Amino acid sequence: MTVTLPDLPYAKDALVPHISARTLDFHHGKHHHAYVTNLNKLIEGTALAGMTLKEIIKKTVNNPDTVGIFNNAAQAWNHTFYWQSMTPNGGGLPTGAIAERIKADFKGFDKFIEQLKNAGLTQFGSGWAWLVVKDDRLEIMKTSNADTPIAHGLQPLLTVDVWEHAYYLDYQNGRGTYLDVFMNHLINWDFVNSHLV
């Protein structure tokens, strides 16, 4: 089974003016595409070739012999999750079950936003900021490079990509502005709710 590049869940210009079609062209069409291509080359002819991305990630995590496979599989998975974490006309206050969980576990939406933004801003270099379920509670975490919550047995609900290629064409070094835009205009709360168990 070959790993394939999934289509974006919206048109390439659907997130304008918050994320440009040019950014998505590079980010999805080149970066994400390269992770998928590289992964397929690395797993060709191995037992991993018949596995899902999640299975590949779990089989290769923390193994120095398979770090290239892990990095490409995790980046392919993380990016797919990131595309779905956004939607046109998204962001703002949460709706559905996640709203109550955020209120209970973060003592309010403002505290949640503050923690998510802080995780994104303080992730040194490349990485991700996540909303996850850990021990039946919502938590914010950050991961470096290709690392992903599923490699640690956690349930991700939302992610924001803070690798520079996610925002540099639109915001240059303004990671904080990009994070504000993500939270105010892009979060897909329906997607978050769909992963809340």
C-alpha positions in Angstrom: 0.0 0.0 0.0 1.5 3.3 -1.1 1.1 6.4 1.2 -0.6 9.1 -0.8 -0.8 12.9 -0.6 -4.3 13.8 0.5 -6.1 16.6 -1.2 -6.5 19.8 0.9 -10.0 19.8 2.5 -10.7 23.2 0.8 -9.7 25.1 -2.3 -6.1 26.5 -2.3 -7.4 30.0 -2.0 -10.1 29.3 0.6 -8.0 30.6 3.5 -7.2 34.0 1.9 -6.5 36.6 3.3 -5.2 34.6 6.4 -3.1 32.1 4.5 -2.3 32.7 0.8 -2.8 30.3 -2.0 1.0 30.7 -2.6 1.8 29.5 0.9 -0.5 26.5 0.5 1.0 25.8 -3.0 4.4 25.5 -1.4 3.4 24.0 1.9 1.0 21.3 0.6 2.2 20.9 -2.9 6.0 20.9 -2.2 6.7 20.3 1.5 3.9 17.8 2.3 4.3 16.2 -1.1 8.1 15.7 -0.4 7.4 13.9 2.9 5.1 11.5 1.2 7.4 10.8 -1.7 10.5 10.3 0.6 8.5 8.0 2.9 7.4 5.8 0.0 11.0 5.4 -1.2 12.2 4.6 2.3 9.6 1.9 3.0 9.5 0.3 -0.4 10.0 -3.4 -0.1 9.8 -3.5 3.7 7.2 -4.7 6.1 6.2 -1.1 6.8 5.0 -0.7 3.2 1.6 -2.2 4.1 1.0 -0.1 7.2 -0.9 3.1 7.9 0.9 6.2 8.8 0.0 5.8 12.4 1.3 2.2 12.4 4.6 3.3 10.8 5.0 6.1 13.3 4.5 3.8 16.3 6.9 1.1 14.8 9.7 3.6 14.1 9.6 6.0 17.0 12.8 6.3 19.1 14.7 3.9 16.8 17.9 5.5 15.5 17.9 3.0 12.6 14.5 4.3 11.3 14.7 8.0 12.1 14.3 9.0 8.5 11.2 6.9 8.1 9.8 8.2 11.4 10.4 11.8 10.4 8.8 11.6 7.0 5.8 9.5 8.3 5.2 11.8 11.2 5.5 14.9 9.0 3.0 13.4 6.5 0.6 12.7 9.3 1.1 16.0 11.2 0.4 18.0 8.0 -2.7 16.1 7.2 -4.0 16.8 10.7 -3.0 20.5 10.4 -4.9 21.0 7.1 -8.0 19.6 8.8 -7.4 21.8 11.9 -8.3 24.8 9.8 -11.4 25.9 7.9 -12.5 29.0 6.1 -14.4 31.3 8.4 -13.2 29.3 11.4 -11.6 30.4 14.7 -13.1 32.4 17.5 -15.0 30.9 20.3 -15.3 27.1 20.4 -18.7 25.4 19.8 -20.0 22.0 20.9 -18.5 19.7 23.5 -15.0 21.2 23.3 -16.3 24.5 24.6 -17.2 22.9 28.0 -14.0 20.9 28.1 -11.9 24.0 27.5 -13.8 25.9 30.2 -13.3 23.1 32.7 -9.7 22.1 32.0 -8.2 25.6 31.2 -10.5 27.7 33.5 -11.7 29.6 30.5 -11.2 30.2 26.8 -8.7 33.1 27.3 -6.4 30.8 29.4 -6.5 28.2 26.6 -5.7 30.8 23.9 -2.9 32.1 26.1 -1.3 28.7 26.6 -1.7 27.6 22.9 -0.1 30.9 21.7 2.7 30.6 24.3 3.4 27.0 23.1 3.7 28.2 19.5 5.9 31.1 20.4 8.2 29.3 22.7 8.8 26.3 20.4 12.4 27.0 19.5 13.1 26.4 15.8 10.7 24.1 13.9 7.8 22.3 15.4 4.2 22.2 16.4 1.8 23.4 19.1 -1.0 20.9 20.0 -4.2 20.6 22.0 -4.3 17.0 23.2 -6.1 14.7 25.6 -3.9 13.3 28.3 -5.2 11.3 31.2 -8.8 12.4 30.3 -7.8 16.1 30.5 -7.1 18.6 27.8 -3.5 19.8 27.7 -1.4 22.0 25.5 1.9 20.6 24.3 4.6 21.4 21.8 6.7 19.1 19.8 10.0 19.7 17.9 10.6 19.0 14.2 8.5 15.9 13.2 7.6 14.7 16.7 3.8 14.0 17.2 1.5 13.3 20.1 0.5 9.9 18.6 4.1 8.7 19.1 3.5 9.3 22.8 0.1 7.6 23.1 -1.8 10.8 23.3 -5.0 11.9 21.4 -4.4 15.1 19.4 -7.4 17.4 18.9 -5.8 20.4 17.2 -2.5 21.5 15.8 -0.8 24.6 14.5 2.4 24.2 12.4 5.1 26.6 13.6 7.8 25.6 11.0 8.7 28.8 9.2 7.4 27.4 5.9 3.9 27.5 7.4 3.8 31.3 7.7 6.9 32.9 6.3 5.6 33.9 2.9 2.6 35.6 4.5 4.0 36.9 7.8 7.8 36.7 7.5 9.1 36.4 11.1 5.8 37.4 12.7 5.0 34.0 14.2 2.9 35.7 16.9 0.7 37.4 14.3 0.3 34.1 12.4 -0.8 32.4 15.7 -3.3 35.1 16.4 -4.8 34.8 12.9 -4.9 31.0 13.3 -6.8 31.2 16.5 -9.1 34.1 15.5 -9.9 33.0 11.9 -8.9 29.5 11.1 -9.5 26.9 13.9 -11.9 24.2 12.7 -13.9 23.5 15.9 -16.1 20.9 14.2 -12.9 18.9 13.5 -11.7 19.3 17.1 -15.1 18.0 18.3 -14.9 15.0 16.0 -11.7 13.8 17.8 -13.0 14.5 21.3 -13.8 11.1 22.9 
